[in-house]
Amino acid sequence: MVPPPSRTEILSLFRSFLRSARQFPDYNIREYTKRRTVDAFHGNKSLSNPSSVVAAFTDGKYQLQVAKRQALVYSFYCPKTKSIMDT
């Protein structure tokens, strides 16, 4: 049985998600990623069963890797002009 992650590990994962969201060049995708991150962490805040906490944390780590890959792909194909939302 894998022990549940500590509060520090969970906050580290949360901050990593927010950092990876900043890597998206498109404003809409960047803000969607931030919103989705906050919503997911707030939704999982009430988990009390250790196995469900471990499952959510493992899924979160996997989703972080997906977000990092997507940010890299989006950076290759981003438009060269800046959006007015990016100031």
GICORCOR-V235980 format. One record per residue. N is the residue number from 1. OMEGA is omega as a letter, one per 40 degrees, with the letter a starting at -180 (none if undefined). NEAR is the number of other C-alpha atoms within 12 Angstrom. Layout:
BEGIN
n | omega | near
N | OMEGA | NEAR
N | OMEGA | NEAR
END
This chain:
BEGIN
n | omega | near
1 | i | 7
2 | i | 13
3 | i | 14
4 | a | 21
5 | i | 22
6 | i | 15
7 | i | 13
8 | i | 11
9 | i | 18
10 | i | 24
11 | i | 19
12 | i | 18
13 | i | 29
14 | i | 31
15 | i | 21
16 | i | 24
17 | a | 35
18 | i | 26
19 | i | 21
20 | i | 28
21 | i | 35
22 | a | 26
23 | i | 27
24 | a | 31
25 | a | 28
26 | a | 29
27 | a | 22
28 | i | 18
29 | i | 22
30 | a | 28
31 | i | 23
32 | a | 20
33 | i | 32
34 | a | 26
35 | a | 18
36 | i | 23
37 | a | 28
38 | i | 21
39 | a | 14
40 | a | 23
41 | i | 25
42 | i | 14
43 | a | 13
44 | a | 22
45 | a | 19
46 | i | 13
47 | a | 18
48 | i | 13
49 | a | 14
50 | a | 17
51 | i | 16
52 | i | 20
53 | i | 26
54 | i | 23
55 | i | 21
56 | i | 26
57 | i | 31
58 | i | 21
59 | i | 18
60 | i | 30
61 | i | 23
62 | i | 16
63 | i | 24
64 | i | 27
65 | i | 19
66 | a | 18
67 | i | 30
68 | i | 25
69 | a | 18
70 | i | 24
71 | i | 26
72 | i | 20
73 | i | 16
74 | i | 21
75 | i | 19
76 | a | 15
77 | a | 14
78 | i | 19
79 | a | 13
80 | i | 10
81 | i | 11
82 | i | 12
83 | i | 13
84 | i | 9
85 | i | 12
86 | i | 14
87 | none | 6
END
